[in-house]
Amino acid sequence: MNPVLGALEQLLALSEAMLTAARNSDWESLADHEAQRRALAETLPADLSSSLTPSTLTPARAIIESCRQCDAGVRELVTRRQAELRVVLRSPPMDGDMAPASVRAALPVAHRRAGG
């Protein structure tokens, strides 16, 4: 097997693992797989097509397209999670008394009196 085609197949396996991790909200695994994929991608030649034979160009293109589809799925799930977190981070606490004393002390007086 062509070594570049083999590396592309490994990229696809990592892309699929990233998509699975994102679907499972396993953000640590997603980050780990992404780091592995980035390291592998950095080993690929800058001009991929010159490293492939005519018989491996079509499979390589299919693998790259599959990677792009996985990336789109990951991007959608990460974007959705980021939006959820933005909402959570902007939400006022339900009860200001539940915040740690250091946080309550940093709140403006009017905010503390309002209960949150």
Backbone atoms as SQL, in Angstrom:
CREATE TABLE atoms (id INTEGER PRIMARY KEY, chain TEXT, resi INTEGER, resn TEXT, atom TEXT, x REAL, y REAL, z REAL);
INSERT INTO atoms VALUES
  (1, 'A', 1, 'MET', 'N', 0.850, -1.188, 0.000),
  (2, 'A', 1, 'MET', 'CA', 0.000, 0.000, 0.000),
  (3, 'A', 1, 'MET', 'C', 0.892, 1.247, 0.000),
  (4, 'A', 2, 'ASN', 'N', 0.424, 2.231, -0.676),
  (5, 'A', 2, 'ASN', 'CA', 1.123, 3.518, -0.713),
  (6, 'A', 2, 'ASN', 'C', 1.139, 4.108, 0.698),
  (7, 'A', 3, 'PRO', 'N', 2.320, 4.534, 1.199),
  (8, 'A', 3, 'PRO', 'CA', 2.377, 5.054, 2.574),
  (9, 'A', 3, 'PRO', 'C', 1.517, 6.305, 2.790),
  (10, 'A', 4, 'VAL', 'N', 1.397, 7.136, 1.779),
  (11, 'A', 4, 'VAL', 'CA', 0.559, 8.342, 1.927),
  (12, 'A', 4, 'VAL', 'C', -0.907, 7.939, 2.033),
  (13, 'A', 5, 'LEU', 'N', -1.319, 6.975, 1.228),
  (14, 'A', 5, 'LEU', 'CA', -2.696, 6.493, 1.315),
  (15, 'A', 5, 'LEU', 'C', -2.954, 5.871, 2.692),
  (16, 'A', 6, 'GLY', 'N', -1.981, 5.154, 3.214),
  (17, 'A', 6, 'GLY', 'CA', -2.106, 4.587, 4.558),
  (18, 'A', 6, 'GLY', 'C', -2.252, 5.674, 5.616),
  (19, 'A', 7, 'ALA', 'N', -1.473, 6.750, 5.470),
  (20, 'A', 7, 'ALA', 'CA', -1.575, 7.865, 6.420),
  (21, 'A', 7, 'ALA', 'C', -2.946, 8.538, 6.310),
  (22, 'A', 8, 'LEU', 'N', -3.451, 8.653, 5.081),
  (23, 'A', 8, 'LEU', 'CA', -4.788, 9.246, 4.907),
  (24, 'A', 8, 'LEU', 'C', -5.853, 8.382, 5.567),
  (25, 'A', 9, 'GLU', 'N', -5.703, 7.075, 5.479),
  (26, 'A', 9, 'GLU', 'CA', -6.658, 6.183, 6.140),
  (27, 'A', 9, 'GLU', 'C', -6.589, 6.338, 7.662),
  (28, 'A', 10, 'GLN', 'N', -5.384, 6.545, 8.177),
  (29, 'A', 10, 'GLN', 'CA', -5.246, 6.810, 9.617),
  (30, 'A', 10, 'GLN', 'C', -5.907, 8.139, 9.975),
  (31, 'A', 11, 'LEU', 'N', -5.761, 9.143, 9.106),
  (32, 'A', 11, 'LEU', 'CA', -6.434, 10.430, 9.341),
  (33, 'A', 11, 'LEU', 'C', -7.936, 10.249, 9.401),
  (34, 'A', 12, 'LEU', 'N', -8.463, 9.438, 8.486),
  (35, 'A', 12, 'LEU', 'CA', -9.900, 9.190, 8.486),
  (36, 'A', 12, 'LEU', 'C', -10.330, 8.486, 9.770),
  (37, 'A', 13, 'ALA', 'N', -9.552, 7.507, 10.212),
  (38, 'A', 13, 'ALA', 'CA', -9.904, 6.806, 11.459),
  (39, 'A', 13, 'ALA', 'C', -9.929, 7.785, 12.629),
  (40, 'A', 14, 'LEU', 'N', -8.973, 8.700, 12.671),
  (41, 'A', 14, 'LEU', 'CA', -8.947, 9.700, 13.749),
  (42, 'A', 14, 'LEU', 'C', -10.103, 10.689, 13.609),
  (43, 'A', 15, 'SER', 'N', -10.434, 11.057, 12.376),
  (44, 'A', 15, 'SER', 'CA', -11.574, 11.960, 12.151),
  (45, 'A', 15, 'SER', 'C', -12.870, 11.315, 12.609),
  (46, 'A', 16, 'GLU', 'N', -13.017, 10.027, 12.315),
  (47, 'A', 16, 'GLU', 'CA', -14.212, 9.304, 12.750),
  (48, 'A', 16, 'GLU', 'C', -14.251, 9.188, 14.273),
  (49, 'A', 17, 'ALA', 'N', -13.096, 8.980, 14.889),
  (50, 'A', 17, 'ALA', 'CA', -13.034, 8.917, 16.352),
  (51, 'A', 17, 'ALA', 'C', -13.401, 10.268, 16.957),
  (52, 'A', 18, 'MET', 'N', -12.965, 11.347, 16.306),
  (53, 'A', 18, 'MET', 'CA', -13.317, 12.689, 16.781),
  (54, 'A', 18, 'MET', 'C', -14.824, 12.902, 16.705),
  (55, 'A', 19, 'LEU', 'N', -15.437, 12.471, 15.611),
  (56, 'A', 19, 'LEU', 'CA', -16.882, 12.635, 15.455),
  (57, 'A', 19, 'LEU', 'C', -17.631, 11.827, 16.514),
  (58, 'A', 20, 'THR', 'N', -17.187, 10.618, 16.756),
  (59, 'A', 20, 'THR', 'CA', -17.812, 9.789, 17.792),
  (60, 'A', 20, 'THR', 'C', -17.676, 10.452, 19.165),
  (61, 'A', 21, 'ALA', 'N', -16.490, 10.972, 19.458),
  (62, 'A', 21, 'ALA', 'CA', -16.274, 11.646, 20.745),
  (63, 'A', 21, 'ALA', 'C', -17.188, 12.857, 20.871),
  (64, 'A', 22, 'ALA', 'N', -17.318, 13.636, 19.802),
  (65, 'A', 22, 'ALA', 'CA', -18.188, 14.816, 19.848),
  (66, 'A', 22, 'ALA', 'C', -19.643, 14.409, 20.040),
  (67, 'A', 23, 'ARG', 'N', -20.063, 13.365, 19.371),
  (68, 'A', 23, 'ARG', 'CA', -21.450, 12.881, 19.532),
  (69, 'A', 23, 'ARG', 'C', -21.721, 12.431, 20.964),
  (70, 'A', 24, 'ASN', 'N', -20.672, 11.917, 21.624),
  (71, 'A', 24, 'ASN', 'CA', -20.803, 11.447, 23.003),
  (72, 'A', 24, 'ASN', 'C', -20.459, 12.527, 24.028),
  (73, 'A', 25, 'SER', 'N', -20.229, 13.742, 23.567),
  (74, 'A', 25, 'SER', 'CA', -19.826, 14.861, 24.428),
  (75, 'A', 25, 'SER', 'C', -18.582, 14.520, 25.238),
  (76, 'A', 26, 'ASP', 'N', -17.701, 13.753, 24.640),
  (77, 'A', 26, 'ASP', 'CA', -16.436, 13.378, 25.273),
  (78, 'A', 26, 'ASP', 'C', -15.360, 14.331, 24.749),
  (79, 'A', 27, 'TRP', 'N', -15.340, 15.515, 25.310),
  (80, 'A', 27, 'TRP', 'CA', -14.514, 16.597, 24.790),
  (81, 'A', 27, 'TRP', 'C', -13.024, 16.336, 25.002),
  (82, 'A', 28, 'GLU', 'N', -12.669, 15.623, 26.051),
  (83, 'A', 28, 'GLU', 'CA', -11.253, 15.296, 26.273),
  (84, 'A', 28, 'GLU', 'C', -10.741, 14.349, 25.193),
  (85, 'A', 29, 'SER', 'N', -11.527, 13.322, 24.879),
  (86, 'A', 29, 'SER', 'CA', -11.128, 12.401, 23.814),
  (87, 'A', 29, 'SER', 'C', -11.080, 13.118, 22.476),
  (88, 'A', 30, 'LEU', 'N', -12.025, 13.994, 22.256),
  (89, 'A', 30, 'LEU', 'CA', -12.027, 14.768, 21.012),
  (90, 'A', 30, 'LEU', 'C', -10.719, 15.544, 20.880),
  (91, 'A', 31, 'ALA', 'N', -10.311, 16.205, 21.932),
  (92, 'A', 31, 'ALA', 'CA', -9.067, 16.982, 21.897),
  (93, 'A', 31, 'ALA', 'C', -7.852, 16.079, 21.696),
  (94, 'A', 32, 'ASP', 'N', -7.856, 14.923, 22.336),
  (95, 'A', 32, 'ASP', 'CA', -6.743, 13.980, 22.178),
  (96, 'A', 32, 'ASP', 'C', -6.637, 13.483, 20.735),
  (97, 'A', 33, 'HIS', 'N', -7.780, 13.090, 20.175),
  (98, 'A', 33, 'HIS', 'CA', -7.781, 12.605, 18.786),
  (99, 'A', 33, 'HIS', 'C', -7.381, 13.723, 17.814),
  (100, 'A', 34, 'GLU', 'N', -7.824, 14.921, 18.104),
  (101, 'A', 34, 'GLU', 'CA', -7.477, 16.044, 17.220),
  (102, 'A', 34, 'GLU', 'C', -5.973, 16.298, 17.246),
  (103, 'A', 35, 'ALA', 'N', -5.358, 16.212, 18.407),
  (104, 'A', 35, 'ALA', 'CA', -3.907, 16.404, 18.512),
  (105, 'A', 35, 'ALA', 'C', -3.161, 15.316, 17.743),
  (106, 'A', 36, 'GLN', 'N', -3.636, 14.092, 17.852),
  (107, 'A', 36, 'GLN', 'CA', -3.018, 12.990, 17.115),
  (108, 'A', 36, 'GLN', 'C', -3.168, 13.195, 15.609),
  (109, 'A', 37, 'ARG', 'N', -4.350, 13.611, 15.200),
  (110, 'A', 37, 'ARG', 'CA', -4.601, 13.828, 13.773),
  (111, 'A', 37, 'ARG', 'C', -3.744, 14.965, 13.234),
  (112, 'A', 38, 'ARG', 'N', -3.627, 16.042, 14.003),
  (113, 'A', 38, 'ARG', 'CA', -2.799, 17.176, 13.572),
  (114, 'A', 38, 'ARG', 'C', -1.343, 16.755, 13.410),
  (115, 'A', 39, 'ALA', 'N', -0.832, 15.975, 14.370),
  (116, 'A', 39, 'ALA', 'CA', 0.556, 15.497, 14.287),
  (117, 'A', 39, 'ALA', 'C', 0.750, 14.626, 13.049),
  (118, 'A', 40, 'LEU', 'N', -0.213, 13.762, 12.767),
  (119, 'A', 40, 'LEU', 'CA', -0.123, 12.911, 11.584),
  (120, 'A', 40, 'LEU', 'C', -0.208, 13.751, 10.309),
  (121, 'A', 41, 'ALA', 'N', -1.109, 14.716, 10.272),
  (122, 'A', 41, 'ALA', 'CA', -1.261, 15.566, 9.085),
  (123, 'A', 41, 'ALA', 'C', 0.017, 16.344, 8.789),
  (124, 'A', 42, 'GLU', 'N', 0.734, 16.718, 9.834),
  (125, 'A', 42, 'GLU', 'CA', 1.978, 17.468, 9.641),
  (126, 'A', 42, 'GLU', 'C', 3.075, 16.620, 9.005),
  (127, 'A', 43, 'THR', 'N', 2.929, 15.305, 9.032),
  (128, 'A', 43, 'THR', 'CA', 3.926, 14.427, 8.415),
  (129, 'A', 43, 'THR', 'C', 3.661, 14.206, 6.931),
  (130, 'A', 44, 'LEU', 'N', 2.479, 14.590, 6.460),
  (131, 'A', 44, 'LEU', 'CA', 2.143, 14.389, 5.052),
  (132, 'A', 44, 'LEU', 'C', 2.910, 15.373, 4.169),
  (133, 'A', 45, 'PRO', 'N', 3.256, 14.952, 2.960),
  (134, 'A', 45, 'PRO', 'CA', 3.953, 15.862, 2.050),
  (135, 'A', 45, 'PRO', 'C', 3.050, 17.028, 1.659),
  (136, 'A', 46, 'ALA', 'N', 3.665, 18.170, 1.405),
  (137, 'A', 46, 'ALA', 'CA', 2.902, 19.368, 1.041),
  (138, 'A', 46, 'ALA', 'C', 2.122, 19.143, -0.257),
  (139, 'A', 47, 'ASP', 'N', 2.714, 18.442, -1.198),
  (140, 'A', 47, 'ASP', 'CA', 2.046, 18.153, -2.474),
  (141, 'A', 47, 'ASP', 'C', 1.645, 16.685, -2.477),
  (142, 'A', 48, 'LEU', 'N', 0.502, 16.422, -1.903),
  (143, 'A', 48, 'LEU', 'CA', 0.036, 15.053, -1.750),
  (144, 'A', 48, 'LEU', 'C', -0.081, 14.321, -3.077),
  (145, 'A', 49, 'SER', 'N', -0.609, 14.994, -4.078),
  (146, 'A', 49, 'SER', 'CA', -0.872, 14.309, -5.341),
  (147, 'A', 49, 'SER', 'C', 0.399, 13.773, -5.988),
  (148, 'A', 50, 'SER', 'N', 1.540, 14.428, -5.767),
  (149, 'A', 50, 'SER', 'CA', 2.787, 13.931, -6.353),
  (150, 'A', 50, 'SER', 'C', 3.273, 12.667, -5.644),
  (151, 'A', 51, 'SER', 'N', 2.761, 12.404, -4.463),
  (152, 'A', 51, 'SER', 'CA', 3.147, 11.212, -3.710),
  (153, 'A', 51, 'SER', 'C', 2.215, 10.032, -3.966),
  (154, 'A', 52, 'LEU', 'N', 1.213, 10.267, -4.767),
  (155, 'A', 52, 'LEU', 'CA', 0.232, 9.220, -5.051),
  (156, 'A', 52, 'LEU', 'C', 0.350, 8.772, -6.499),
  (157, 'A', 53, 'THR', 'N', 0.075, 7.508, -6.721),
  (158, 'A', 53, 'THR', 'CA', 0.047, 6.988, -8.082),
  (159, 'A', 53, 'THR', 'C', -1.332, 7.278, -8.674),
  (160, 'A', 54, 'PRO', 'N', -1.441, 7.231, -9.987),
  (161, 'A', 54, 'PRO', 'CA', -2.760, 7.463, -10.587),
  (162, 'A', 54, 'PRO', 'C', -3.841, 6.532, -10.038),
  (163, 'A', 55, 'SER', 'N', -3.472, 5.303, -9.697),
  (164, 'A', 55, 'SER', 'CA', -4.478, 4.366, -9.176),
  (165, 'A', 55, 'SER', 'C', -4.896, 4.673, -7.738),
  (166, 'A', 56, 'THR', 'N', -4.104, 5.475, -7.019),
  (167, 'A', 56, 'THR', 'CA', -4.455, 5.799, -5.632),
  (168, 'A', 56, 'THR', 'C', -5.057, 7.195, -5.487),
  (169, 'A', 57, 'LEU', 'N', -5.086, 7.966, -6.565),
  (170, 'A', 57, 'LEU', 'CA', -5.660, 9.320, -6.477),
  (171, 'A', 57, 'LEU', 'C', -7.143, 9.298, -6.131),
  (172, 'A', 58, 'THR', 'N', -7.908, 8.437, -6.791),
  (173, 'A', 58, 'THR', 'CA', -9.350, 8.391, -6.536),
  (174, 'A', 58, 'THR', 'C', -9.654, 7.947, -5.104),
  (175, 'A', 59, 'PRO', 'N', -9.036, 6.865, -4.611),
  (176, 'A', 59, 'PRO', 'CA', -9.286, 6.503, -3.198),
  (177, 'A', 59, 'PRO', 'C', -8.839, 7.596, -2.231),
  (178, 'A', 60, 'ALA', 'N', -7.724, 8.258, -2.531),
  (179, 'A', 60, 'ALA', 'CA', -7.241, 9.328, -1.652),
  (180, 'A', 60, 'ALA', 'C', -8.252, 10.466, -1.598),
  (181, 'A', 61, 'ARG', 'N', -8.797, 10.825, -2.741),
  (182, 'A', 61, 'ARG', 'CA', -9.817, 11.892, -2.774),
  (183, 'A', 61, 'ARG', 'C', -11.050, 11.497, -1.972),
  (184, 'A', 62, 'ALA', 'N', -11.456, 10.237, -2.069),
  (185, 'A', 62, 'ALA', 'CA', -12.625, 9.761, -1.309),
  (186, 'A', 62, 'ALA', 'C', -12.352, 9.810, 0.188),
  (187, 'A', 63, 'ILE', 'N', -11.156, 9.434, 0.582),
  (188, 'A', 63, 'ILE', 'CA', -10.797, 9.477, 2.004),
  (189, 'A', 63, 'ILE', 'C', -10.794, 10.914, 2.502),
  (190, 'A', 64, 'ILE', 'N', -10.197, 11.809, 1.726),
  (191, 'A', 64, 'ILE', 'CA', -10.153, 13.225, 2.117),
  (192, 'A', 64, 'ILE', 'C', -11.563, 13.791, 2.229),
  (193, 'A', 65, 'GLU', 'N', -12.448, 13.428, 1.305),
  (194, 'A', 65, 'GLU', 'CA', -13.836, 13.909, 1.376),
  (195, 'A', 65, 'GLU', 'C', -14.529, 13.361, 2.618),
  (196, 'A', 66, 'SER', 'N', -14.269, 12.118, 2.965),
  (197, 'A', 66, 'SER', 'CA', -14.853, 11.544, 4.187),
  (198, 'A', 66, 'SER', 'C', -14.345, 12.275, 5.423),
  (199, 'A', 67, 'CYS', 'N', -13.052, 12.626, 5.419),
  (200, 'A', 67, 'CYS', 'CA', -12.492, 13.408, 6.529),
  (201, 'A', 67, 'CYS', 'C', -13.201, 14.753, 6.631),
  (202, 'A', 68, 'ARG', 'N', -13.438, 15.385, 5.502),
  (203, 'A', 68, 'ARG', 'CA', -14.113, 16.691, 5.501),
  (204, 'A', 68, 'ARG', 'C', -15.532, 16.576, 6.035),
  (205, 'A', 69, 'GLN', 'N', -16.222, 15.488, 5.701),
  (206, 'A', 69, 'GLN', 'CA', -17.574, 15.285, 6.220),
  (207, 'A', 69, 'GLN', 'C', -17.552, 15.077, 7.731),
  (208, 'A', 70, 'CYS', 'N', -16.585, 14.314, 8.213),
  (209, 'A', 70, 'CYS', 'CA', -16.437, 14.143, 9.667),
  (210, 'A', 70, 'CYS', 'C', -16.161, 15.484, 10.331),
  (211, 'A', 71, 'ASP', 'N', -15.261, 16.265, 9.733),
  (212, 'A', 71, 'ASP', 'CA', -14.928, 17.580, 10.288),
  (213, 'A', 71, 'ASP', 'C', -16.161, 18.472, 10.371),
  (214, 'A', 72, 'ALA', 'N', -16.993, 18.436, 9.332),
  (215, 'A', 72, 'ALA', 'CA', -18.213, 19.252, 9.337),
  (216, 'A', 72, 'ALA', 'C', -19.132, 18.819, 10.481),
  (217, 'A', 73, 'GLY', 'N', -19.248, 17.515, 10.703),
  (218, 'A', 73, 'GLY', 'CA', -20.069, 17.014, 11.803),
  (219, 'A', 73, 'GLY', 'C', -19.526, 17.429, 13.156),
  (220, 'A', 74, 'VAL', 'N', -18.200, 17.334, 13.310),
  (221, 'A', 74, 'VAL', 'CA', -17.565, 17.742, 14.567),
  (222, 'A', 74, 'VAL', 'C', -17.783, 19.236, 14.786),
  (223, 'A', 75, 'ARG', 'N', -17.570, 20.016, 13.739),
  (224, 'A', 75, 'ARG', 'CA', -17.724, 21.471, 13.851),
  (225, 'A', 75, 'ARG', 'C', -19.146, 21.836, 14.287),
  (226, 'A', 76, 'GLU', 'N', -20.131, 21.166, 13.718),
  (227, 'A', 76, 'GLU', 'CA', -21.526, 21.436, 14.089),
  (228, 'A', 76, 'GLU', 'C', -21.773, 21.125, 15.565),
  (229, 'A', 77, 'LEU', 'N', -21.290, 19.977, 16.028),
  (230, 'A', 77, 'LEU', 'CA', -21.496, 19.587, 17.420),
  (231, 'A', 77, 'LEU', 'C', -20.741, 20.489, 18.388),
  (232, 'A', 78, 'VAL', 'N', -19.527, 20.875, 18.033),
  (233, 'A', 78, 'VAL', 'CA', -18.743, 21.765, 18.896),
  (234, 'A', 78, 'VAL', 'C', -19.391, 23.149, 18.945),
  (235, 'A', 79, 'THR', 'N', -19.863, 23.627, 17.803),
  (236, 'A', 79, 'THR', 'CA', -20.526, 24.932, 17.762),
  (237, 'A', 79, 'THR', 'C', -21.783, 24.923, 18.627),
  (238, 'A', 80, 'ARG', 'N', -22.534, 23.838, 18.557),
  (239, 'A', 80, 'ARG', 'CA', -23.746, 23.715, 19.380),
  (240, 'A', 80, 'ARG', 'C', -23.379, 23.718, 20.868),
  (241, 'A', 81, 'ARG', 'N', -22.325, 22.989, 21.226),
  (242, 'A', 81, 'ARG', 'CA', -21.907, 22.944, 22.636),
  (243, 'A', 81, 'ARG', 'C', -21.417, 24.307, 23.107),
  (244, 'A', 82, 'GLN', 'N', -20.680, 25.010, 22.264),
  (245, 'A', 82, 'GLN', 'CA', -20.212, 26.347, 22.618),
  (246, 'A', 82, 'GLN', 'C', -21.398, 27.277, 22.875),
  (247, 'A', 83, 'ALA', 'N', -22.429, 27.175, 22.053),
  (248, 'A', 83, 'ALA', 'CA', -23.619, 28.005, 22.249),
  (249, 'A', 83, 'ALA', 'C', -24.292, 27.672, 23.578),
  (250, 'A', 84, 'GLU', 'N', -24.361, 26.378, 23.912),
  (251, 'A', 84, 'GLU', 'CA', -24.940, 25.976, 25.197),
  (252, 'A', 84, 'GLU', 'C', -24.140, 26.555, 26.357),
  (253, 'A', 85, 'LEU', 'N', -22.830, 26.482, 26.251),
  (254, 'A', 85, 'LEU', 'CA', -21.982, 26.989, 27.320),
  (255, 'A', 85, 'LEU', 'C', -22.081, 28.504, 27.453),
  (256, 'A', 86, 'ARG', 'N', -22.220, 29.197, 26.329),
  (257, 'A', 86, 'ARG', 'CA', -22.387, 30.658, 26.404),
  (258, 'A', 86, 'ARG', 'C', -23.643, 31.013, 27.182),
  (259, 'A', 87, 'VAL', 'N', -24.712, 30.267, 26.962),
  (260, 'A', 87, 'VAL', 'CA', -25.964, 30.515, 27.686),
  (261, 'A', 87, 'VAL', 'C', -25.754, 30.273, 29.174),
  (262, 'A', 88, 'VAL', 'N', -25.107, 29.168, 29.499),
  (263, 'A', 88, 'VAL', 'CA', -24.874, 28.828, 30.908),
  (264, 'A', 88, 'VAL', 'C', -24.000, 29.888, 31.571),
  (265, 'A', 89, 'LEU', 'N', -22.952, 30.307, 30.888),
  (266, 'A', 89, 'LEU', 'CA', -22.025, 31.273, 31.477),
  (267, 'A', 89, 'LEU', 'C', -22.654, 32.650, 31.646),
  (268, 'A', 90, 'ARG', 'N', -23.638, 32.963, 30.847),
  (269, 'A', 90, 'ARG', 'CA', -24.299, 34.268, 30.958),
  (270, 'A', 90, 'ARG', 'C', -25.475, 34.250, 31.919),
  (271, 'A', 91, 'SER', 'N', -25.917, 33.082, 32.323),
  (272, 'A', 91, 'SER', 'CA', -27.060, 32.971, 33.226),
  (273, 'A', 91, 'SER', 'C', -26.658, 33.411, 34.619),
  (274, 'A', 92, 'PRO', 'N', -27.500, 34.227, 35.255),
  (275, 'A', 92, 'PRO', 'CA', -27.208, 34.588, 36.645),
  (276, 'A', 92, 'PRO', 'C', -27.440, 33.368, 37.529),
  (277, 'A', 93, 'PRO', 'N', -26.719, 33.287, 38.627),
  (278, 'A', 93, 'PRO', 'CA', -26.934, 32.149, 39.531),
  (279, 'A', 93, 'PRO', 'C', -28.362, 32.172, 40.069),
  (280, 'A', 94, 'MET', 'N', -28.868, 30.994, 40.351),
  (281, 'A', 94, 'MET', 'CA', -30.239, 30.881, 40.870),
  (282, 'A', 94, 'MET', 'C', -30.343, 31.512, 42.244),
  (283, 'A', 95, 'ASP', 'N', -29.292, 31.386, 43.032),
  (284, 'A', 95, 'ASP', 'CA', -29.309, 31.926, 44.381),
  (285, 'A', 95, 'ASP', 'C', -27.916, 32.472, 44.667),
  (286, 'A', 96, 'GLY', 'N', -27.796, 33.773, 44.840),
  (287, 'A', 96, 'GLY', 'CA', -26.500, 34.395, 45.078),
  (288, 'A', 96, 'GLY', 'C', -25.808, 33.864, 46.311),
  (289, 'A', 97, 'ASP', 'N', -26.585, 33.340, 47.271),
  (290, 'A', 97, 'ASP', 'CA', -25.979, 32.805, 48.484),
  (291, 'A', 97, 'ASP', 'C', -25.239, 31.499, 48.222),
  (292, 'A', 98, 'MET', 'N', -25.484, 30.879, 47.087),
  (293, 'A', 98, 'MET', 'CA', -24.797, 29.633, 46.772),
  (294, 'A', 98, 'MET', 'C', -23.408, 29.884, 46.195),
  (295, 'A', 99, 'ALA', 'N', -23.147, 31.118, 45.782),
  (296, 'A', 99, 'ALA', 'CA', -21.834, 31.438, 45.243),
  (297, 'A', 99, 'ALA', 'C', -20.817, 31.477, 46.374),
  (298, 'A', 100, 'PRO', 'N', -19.569, 31.114, 46.075),
  (299, 'A', 100, 'PRO', 'CA', -18.540, 31.201, 47.115),
  (300, 'A', 100, 'PRO', 'C', -18.411, 32.630, 47.633),
  (301, 'A', 101, 'ALA', 'N', -17.958, 32.774, 48.872),
  (302, 'A', 101, 'ALA', 'CA', -17.845, 34.092, 49.506),
  (303, 'A', 101, 'ALA', 'C', -16.982, 35.026, 48.672),
  (304, 'A', 102, 'SER', 'N', -15.908, 34.520, 48.070),
  (305, 'A', 102, 'SER', 'CA', -15.029, 35.378, 47.273),
  (306, 'A', 102, 'SER', 'C', -15.764, 35.946, 46.063),
  (307, 'A', 103, 'VAL', 'N', -16.672, 35.145, 45.494),
  (308, 'A', 103, 'VAL', 'CA', -17.457, 35.630, 44.349),
  (309, 'A', 103, 'VAL', 'C', -18.486, 36.638, 44.827),
  (310, 'A', 104, 'ARG', 'N', -19.173, 36.334, 45.925),
  (311, 'A', 104, 'ARG', 'CA', -20.189, 37.264, 46.436),
  (312, 'A', 104, 'ARG', 'C', -19.556, 38.596, 46.789),
  (313, 'A', 105, 'ALA', 'N', -18.350, 38.572, 47.363),
  (314, 'A', 105, 'ALA', 'CA', -17.677, 39.814, 47.740),
  (315, 'A', 105, 'ALA', 'C', -17.337, 40.653, 46.517),
  (316, 'A', 106, 'ALA', 'N', -17.120, 40.003, 45.394),
  (317, 'A', 106, 'ALA', 'CA', -16.755, 40.733, 44.173),
  (318, 'A', 106, 'ALA', 'C', -17.968, 41.318, 43.468),
  (319, 'A', 107, 'LEU', 'N', -19.175, 40.866, 43.840),
  (320, 'A', 107, 'LEU', 'CA', -20.382, 41.371, 43.198),
  (321, 'A', 107, 'LEU', 'C', -20.688, 42.784, 43.676),
  (322, 'A', 108, 'PRO', 'N', -21.219, 43.627, 42.799),
  (323, 'A', 108, 'PRO', 'CA', -21.648, 44.954, 43.234),
  (324, 'A', 108, 'PRO', 'C', -22.724, 44.830, 44.300),
  (325, 'A', 109, 'VAL', 'N', -22.784, 45.797, 45.195),
  (326, 'A', 109, 'VAL', 'CA', -23.736, 45.762, 46.306),
  (327, 'A', 109, 'VAL', 'C', -25.165, 45.605, 45.809),
  (328, 'A', 110, 'ALA', 'N', -25.539, 46.354, 44.782),
  (329, 'A', 110, 'ALA', 'CA', -26.913, 46.284, 44.259),
  (330, 'A', 110, 'ALA', 'C', -27.224, 44.871, 43.777),
  (331, 'A', 111, 'HIS', 'N', -26.251, 44.193, 43.194),
  (332, 'A', 111, 'HIS', 'CA', -26.468, 42.837, 42.700),
  (333, 'A', 111, 'HIS', 'C', -26.662, 41.879, 43.870),
  (334, 'A', 112, 'ARG', 'N', -25.913, 42.063, 44.945),
  (335, 'A', 112, 'ARG', 'CA', -26.055, 41.195, 46.123),
  (336, 'A', 112, 'ARG', 'C', -27.410, 41.394, 46.762),
  (337, 'A', 113, 'ARG', 'N', -27.891, 42.633, 46.824),
  (338, 'A', 113, 'ARG', 'CA', -29.191, 42.896, 47.453),
  (339, 'A', 113, 'ARG', 'C', -30.324, 42.293, 46.638),
  (340, 'A', 114, 'ALA', 'N', -30.144, 42.255, 45.331),
  (341, 'A', 114, 'ALA', 'CA', -31.199, 41.732, 44.463),
  (342, 'A', 114, 'ALA', 'C', -31.295, 40.205, 44.541),
  (343, 'A', 115, 'GLY', 'N', -30.347, 39.596, 45.244),
  (344, 'A', 115, 'GLY', 'CA', -30.409, 38.145, 45.418),
  (345, 'A', 115, 'GLY', 'C', -29.771, 37.387, 44.286),
  (346, 'A', 116, 'GLY', 'N', -28.954, 38.024, 43.518),
  (347, 'A', 116, 'GLY', 'CA', -28.316, 37.270, 42.442),
  (348, 'A', 116, 'GLY', 'C', -27.693, 38.210, 41.525);
